[in-house]
Amino acid sequence: MGLLITLYLIMINTYGNAVSESPDSRGFGQLEFWMVGAQMPIFLAMVEYGYVLSKVKKDHNQGCPYAQAQPLFIPALPRKKIQNFDAKPPDPKDCCENKRFTAIDKYSLVGSIILFLAFNLIYWVNVSSFDHLR
């Protein structure tokens, strides 16, 4: 998430520098169109990350086997009073692990790449046609 926010801030800073060094425009130009299109995959990735984190937290709060595990050894109590003393503790990697989150990540990755490639295709075709008219 830190990398996404850093990338987003770098793009905003780059846009600010480009606007400050360019002549005043009449409105929404090619630079603004590019910045909106380039920031969209980053923004959608942050939304997807927040969604997955909220679902993981919800699943964890509803009954994570690792969070509900009983301690195996409590020094103050005798061994026979501890239930499931010889049971193996749950693996921390199993806590809140769900295959649907992995699938969401894969589909989001592929979708963002396709979205960005489609945006580039549309943008550069339009820019080249506008430059040809001048």
Backbone as CSV, one residue per row, in Angstrom:
resi,resn,N_x,N_y,N_z,CA_x,CA_y,CA_z,C_x,C_y,C_z
1,MET,0.822,-1.183,0.000,0.000,0.000,0.000,0.868,1.249,0.000
2,GLY,1.972,1.184,0.718,2.887,2.323,0.757,3.441,2.651,-0.617
3,LEU,3.729,1.623,-1.398,4.241,1.830,-2.751,3.180,2.467,-3.642
4,LEU,1.922,2.054,-3.500,0.844,2.647,-4.289,0.663,4.128,-3.952
5,ILE,0.694,4.454,-2.693,0.535,5.855,-2.284,1.715,6.680,-2.758
6,THR,2.919,6.132,-2.663,4.103,6.834,-3.151,4.011,7.083,-4.650
7,LEU,3.610,6.078,-5.408,3.451,6.227,-6.846,2.394,7.269,-7.176
8,TYR,1.295,7.266,-6.450,0.230,8.239,-6.660,0.733,9.662,-6.379
9,LEU,1.465,9.838,-5.296,1.993,11.160,-4.956,3.032,11.629,-5.969
10,ILE,3.843,10.719,-6.482,4.821,11.085,-7.510,4.108,11.571,-8.768
11,MET,3.031,10.884,-9.148,2.292,11.301,-10.344,1.644,12.675,-10.146
12,ILE,1.112,12.931,-8.972,0.508,14.241,-8.700,1.579,15.331,-8.732
13,ASN,2.738,15.049,-8.161,3.836,16.015,-8.166,4.320,16.278,-9.593
14,THR,4.428,15.228,-10.400,4.836,15.388,-11.792,3.831,16.234,-12.559
15,TYR,2.563,15.987,-12.326,1.517,16.774,-12.976,1.606,18.244,-12.554
16,GLY,1.805,18.486,-11.282,1.924,19.863,-10.798,3.092,20.586,-11.435
17,ASN,4.228,19.910,-11.566,5.392,20.522,-12.207,5.131,20.783,-13.686
18,ALA,4.490,19.839,-14.372,4.211,20.018,-15.795,3.240,21.161,-16.029
19,VAL,2.233,21.298,-15.185,1.251,22.377,-15.338,1.894,23.729,-15.043
20,SER,2.760,23.782,-14.052,3.378,25.065,-13.696,4.340,25.548,-14.784
21,GLU,4.915,24.633,-15.562,5.868,25.013,-16.606,5.214,25.164,-17.976
22,SER,3.944,24.838,-18.099,3.274,24.941,-19.392,2.432,26.211,-19.444
23,PRO,2.115,26.672,-20.658,1.249,27.853,-20.750,-0.161,27.540,-20.256
24,ASP,-0.879,28.584,-19.917,-2.253,28.398,-19.431,-3.100,27.736,-20.504
25,SER,-3.880,26.749,-20.079,-4.748,26.053,-21.029,-6.186,26.506,-20.843
26,ARG,-7.000,26.159,-21.818,-8.399,26.575,-21.776,-9.258,25.607,-20.972
27,GLY,-8.761,24.483,-20.620,-9.581,23.520,-19.881,-8.928,22.156,-19.830
28,PHE,-9.735,21.146,-20.061,-9.292,19.763,-19.951,-8.560,19.370,-21.232
29,GLY,-7.236,19.343,-21.174,-6.432,19.055,-22.352,-5.865,17.648,-22.333
30,GLN,-4.896,17.434,-23.197,-4.290,16.112,-23.332,-3.527,15.704,-22.077
31,LEU,-2.865,16.658,-21.443,-2.118,16.344,-20.217,-3.063,15.909,-19.099
32,GLU,-4.163,16.615,-18.949,-5.133,16.252,-17.910,-5.776,14.896,-18.206
33,PHE,-6.070,14.663,-19.469,-6.639,13.367,-19.853,-5.656,12.238,-19.547
34,TRP,-4.369,12.459,-19.824,-3.354,11.453,-19.533,-3.252,11.192,-18.031
35,MET,-3.258,12.248,-17.243,-3.108,12.071,-15.792,-4.294,11.325,-15.191
36,VAL,-5.492,11.618,-15.657,-6.666,10.901,-15.140,-6.570,9.425,-15.523
37,GLY,-6.216,9.154,-16.764,-6.120,7.764,-17.218,-4.983,6.995,-16.575
38,ALA,-3.872,7.658,-16.319,-2.724,6.981,-15.700,-2.941,6.752,-14.204
39,GLN,-3.704,7.629,-13.570,-3.955,7.476,-12.139,-5.078,6.496,-11.840
40,MET,-5.901,6.193,-12.810,-7.047,5.316,-12.577,-6.621,3.913,-12.110
41,PRO,-5.649,3.238,-12.757,-5.249,1.913,-12.239,-4.670,1.971,-10.820
42,ILE,-3.963,3.053,-10.503,-3.397,3.188,-9.161,-4.524,3.366,-8.142
43,PHE,-5.482,4.209,-8.460,-6.612,4.424,-7.571,-7.419,3.141,-7.382
44,LEU,-7.688,2.426,-8.471,-8.443,1.177,-8.373,-7.684,0.123,-7.566
45,ALA,-6.352,0.107,-7.674,-5.552,-0.830,-6.878,-5.660,-0.509,-5.386
46,MET,-5.688,0.778,-5.047,-5.848,1.155,-3.639,-7.237,0.781,-3.124
47,VAL,-8.264,0.945,-3.953,-9.623,0.554,-3.558,-9.695,-0.958,-3.358
48,GLU,-9.099,-1.722,-4.280,-9.105,-3.184,-4.164,-8.342,-3.639,-2.912
49,TYR,-7.230,-2.993,-2.624,-6.439,-3.325,-1.439,-7.242,-3.075,-0.167
50,GLY,-7.929,-1.942,-0.116,-8.774,-1.646,1.040,-9.911,-2.637,1.195
51,TYR,-10.518,-3.047,0.074,-11.603,-4.033,0.111,-11.104,-5.367,0.660
52,VAL,-9.973,-5.833,0.150,-9.434,-7.120,0.608,-9.065,-7.047,2.085
53,LEU,-8.448,-5.953,2.519,-8.094,-5.824,3.936,-9.329,-5.807,4.834
54,SER,-10.393,-5.137,4.389,-11.603,-5.119,5.210,-12.237,-6.506,5.290
55,LYS,-12.212,-7.267,4.192,-12.753,-8.632,4.212,-11.901,-9.551,5.084
56,VAL,-10.593,-9.404,5.026,-9.709,-10.224,5.865,-9.965,-9.914,7.335
57,LYS,-10.117,-8.634,7.665,-10.384,-8.258,9.058,-11.735,-8.809,9.516
58,LYS,-12.737,-8.737,8.639,-14.057,-9.265,8.987,-13.989,-10.769,9.220
59,ASP,-13.300,-11.497,8.325,-13.155,-12.942,8.498,-12.393,-13.267,9.776
60,HIS,-11.377,-12.476,10.082,-10.578,-12.698,11.287,-11.430,-12.494,12.537
61,ASN,-12.252,-11.456,12.526,-13.097,-11.173,13.689,-14.222,-12.188,13.852
62,GLN,-14.627,-12.843,12.771,-15.720,-13.810,12.848,-15.259,-15.210,13.232
63,GLY,-13.987,-15.430,13.328,-13.593,-16.759,13.769,-12.342,-17.298,13.123
64,CYS,-11.263,-16.646,13.328,-9.984,-17.119,12.828,-9.502,-18.252,13.740
65,PRO,-9.157,-19.417,13.183,-8.727,-20.525,14.038,-7.454,-20.208,14.822
66,TYR,-6.600,-19.388,14.289,-5.373,-19.047,14.988,-5.652,-18.098,16.151
67,ALA,-6.575,-17.170,15.937,-6.901,-16.204,17.001,-7.636,-16.874,18.152
68,GLN,-8.369,-17.969,17.888,-9.138,-18.636,18.922,-8.389,-19.823,19.549
69,ALA,-7.156,-20.024,19.169,-6.407,-21.178,19.683,-6.141,-21.036,21.182
70,GLN,-6.229,-22.150,21.865,-5.933,-22.181,23.282,-4.422,-22.301,23.452
71,PRO,-3.867,-21.686,24.478,-2.428,-21.836,24.693,-2.099,-23.284,25.052
72,LEU,-0.960,-23.738,24.552,-0.562,-25.124,24.795,0.043,-25.311,26.182
73,PHE,0.669,-24.298,26.700,1.331,-24.459,27.979,1.127,-23.200,28.819
74,ILE,0.552,-23.381,29.954,0.393,-22.292,30.908,1.142,-22.727,32.160
75,PRO,2.251,-22.066,32.467,3.095,-22.532,33.573,2.391,-22.579,34.931
76,ALA,1.418,-21.719,35.172,0.786,-21.666,36.489,-0.191,-22.817,36.707
77,LEU,-0.654,-23.479,35.662,-1.638,-24.547,35.795,-0.970,-25.918,35.616
78,PRO,-1.469,-26.910,36.331,-0.938,-28.247,36.086,-1.357,-28.740,34.704
79,ARG,-0.591,-29.671,34.160,-0.813,-30.174,32.797,-2.198,-30.768,32.590
80,LYS,-2.718,-31.482,33.555,-3.982,-32.187,33.330,-5.186,-31.252,33.235
81,LYS,-5.067,-30.003,33.663,-6.193,-29.077,33.573,-6.252,-28.360,32.216
82,ILE,-5.248,-28.501,31.433,-5.217,-27.832,30.129,-5.838,-28.752,29.098
83,GLN,-6.824,-28.252,28.394,-7.460,-29.049,27.350,-6.595,-29.042,26.099
84,ASN,-6.631,-30.160,25.389,-5.894,-30.305,24.139,-4.418,-29.959,24.297
85,PHE,-3.810,-30.456,25.369,-2.407,-30.126,25.620,-1.502,-30.652,24.523
86,ASP,-1.792,-31.833,24.017,-0.928,-32.427,23.006,-1.324,-32.040,21.581
87,ALA,-2.359,-31.243,21.433,-2.782,-30.850,20.089,-1.795,-29.849,19.495
88,LYS,-1.637,-29.941,18.184,-0.758,-28.995,17.496,-1.460,-27.647,17.388
89,PRO,-0.724,-26.577,17.566,-1.348,-25.264,17.390,-1.650,-25.033,15.910
90,PRO,-2.662,-24.250,15.625,-2.941,-23.949,14.222,-1.798,-23.152,13.599
91,ASP,-1.587,-23.357,12.334,-0.522,-22.667,11.612,-0.917,-21.210,11.408
92,PRO,-0.038,-20.251,11.738,-0.389,-18.836,11.549,-0.695,-18.492,10.091
93,LYS,-0.137,-19.252,9.154,-0.400,-18.988,7.746,-1.842,-19.297,7.368
94,ASP,-2.518,-20.142,8.147,-3.911,-20.485,7.863,-4.883,-19.423,8.350
95,CYS,-4.411,-18.495,9.150,-5.298,-17.471,9.705,-5.801,-16.561,8.597
96,CYS,-7.088,-16.552,8.422,-7.771,-15.659,7.492,-7.294,-15.825,6.052
97,GLU,-6.754,-16.969,5.730,-6.325,-17.204,4.352,-7.519,-17.704,3.562
98,ASN,-7.778,-17.073,2.475,-8.931,-17.437,1.677,-8.556,-17.371,0.212
99,LYS,-8.985,-18.368,-0.540,-8.637,-18.446,-1.957,-9.301,-17.353,-2.776
100,ARG,-10.446,-16.841,-2.313,-11.121,-15.819,-3.120,-10.333,-14.519,-3.136
101,PHE,-9.575,-14.233,-2.072,-8.760,-13.025,-2.065,-7.615,-13.149,-3.062
102,THR,-7.062,-14.340,-3.177,-6.017,-14.572,-4.166,-6.583,-14.403,-5.565
103,ALA,-7.781,-14.900,-5.791,-8.417,-14.755,-7.098,-8.717,-13.288,-7.394
104,ILE,-9.190,-12.543,-6.398,-9.454,-11.119,-6.595,-8.175,-10.387,-6.970
105,ASP,-7.069,-10.709,-6.305,-5.792,-10.081,-6.629,-5.351,-10.395,-8.057
106,LYS,-5.499,-11.646,-8.459,-5.088,-12.024,-9.824,-5.936,-11.318,-10.869
107,TYR,-7.259,-11.313,-10.669,-8.140,-10.650,-11.632,-7.901,-9.141,-11.657
108,SER,-7.621,-8.558,-10.515,-7.346,-7.119,-10.461,-6.051,-6.778,-11.185
109,LEU,-5.044,-7.618,-11.020,-3.769,-7.387,-11.703,-3.952,-7.452,-13.215
110,VAL,-4.597,-8.504,-13.694,-4.820,-8.649,-15.127,-5.725,-7.527,-15.644
111,GLY,-6.771,-7.209,-14.892,-7.683,-6.146,-15.301,-7.011,-4.785,-15.379
112,SER,-6.144,-4.481,-14.419,-5.478,-3.178,-14.446,-4.496,-3.078,-15.611
113,ILE,-3.833,-4.168,-15.947,-2.924,-4.154,-17.100,-3.708,-3.952,-18.392
114,ILE,-4.828,-4.673,-18.530,-5.663,-4.522,-19.728,-6.232,-3.102,-19.800
115,LEU,-6.691,-2.571,-18.671,-7.227,-1.211,-18.628,-6.175,-0.191,-19.045
116,PHE,-4.966,-0.325,-18.533,-3.914,0.636,-18.854,-3.491,0.523,-20.319
117,LEU,-3.394,-0.695,-20.846,-3.056,-0.863,-22.269,-4.149,-0.296,-23.170
118,ALA,-5.398,-0.521,-22.823,-6.503,0.031,-23.616,-6.494,1.553,-23.553
119,PHE,-6.249,2.105,-22.381,-6.170,3.555,-22.253,-5.042,4.105,-23.112
120,ASN,-3.862,3.467,-23.069,-2.743,3.925,-23.887,-3.074,3.887,-25.365
121,LEU,-3.700,2.829,-25.810,-4.071,2.705,-27.213,-5.011,3.841,-27.625
122,ILE,-6.053,4.056,-26.835,-7.008,5.125,-27.145,-6.336,6.495,-27.083
123,TYR,-5.530,6.721,-26.075,-4.875,8.020,-25.906,-3.948,8.327,-27.067
124,TRP,-3.057,7.392,-27.387,-2.058,7.683,-28.416,-2.672,7.744,-29.809
125,VAL,-3.728,7.011,-30.073,-4.420,7.139,-31.359,-5.049,8.527,-31.465
126,ASN,-5.679,8.989,-30.401,-6.276,10.328,-30.405,-5.233,11.429,-30.482
127,VAL,-4.137,11.292,-29.760,-3.089,12.318,-29.788,-2.466,12.398,-31.178
128,SER,-2.207,11.267,-31.787,-1.604,11.298,-33.126,-2.569,11.876,-34.157
129,SER,-3.865,11.644,-34.008,-4.831,12.222,-34.950,-4.977,13.727,-34.721
130,PHE,-4.892,14.207,-33.470,-4.951,15.641,-33.213,-3.705,16.346,-33.718
131,ASP,-2.546,15.728,-33.542,-1.313,16.333,-34.031,-1.286,16.406,-35.546
132,HIS,-1.906,15.470,-36.198,-1.952,15.447,-37.662,-2.819,16.589,-38.196
133,LEU,-3.836,17.004,-37.440,-4.742,18.068,-37.880,-4.111,19.454,-37.762
134,ARG,-3.105,19.591,-36.946,-2.478,20.919,-36.727,-1.570,21.307,-37.839
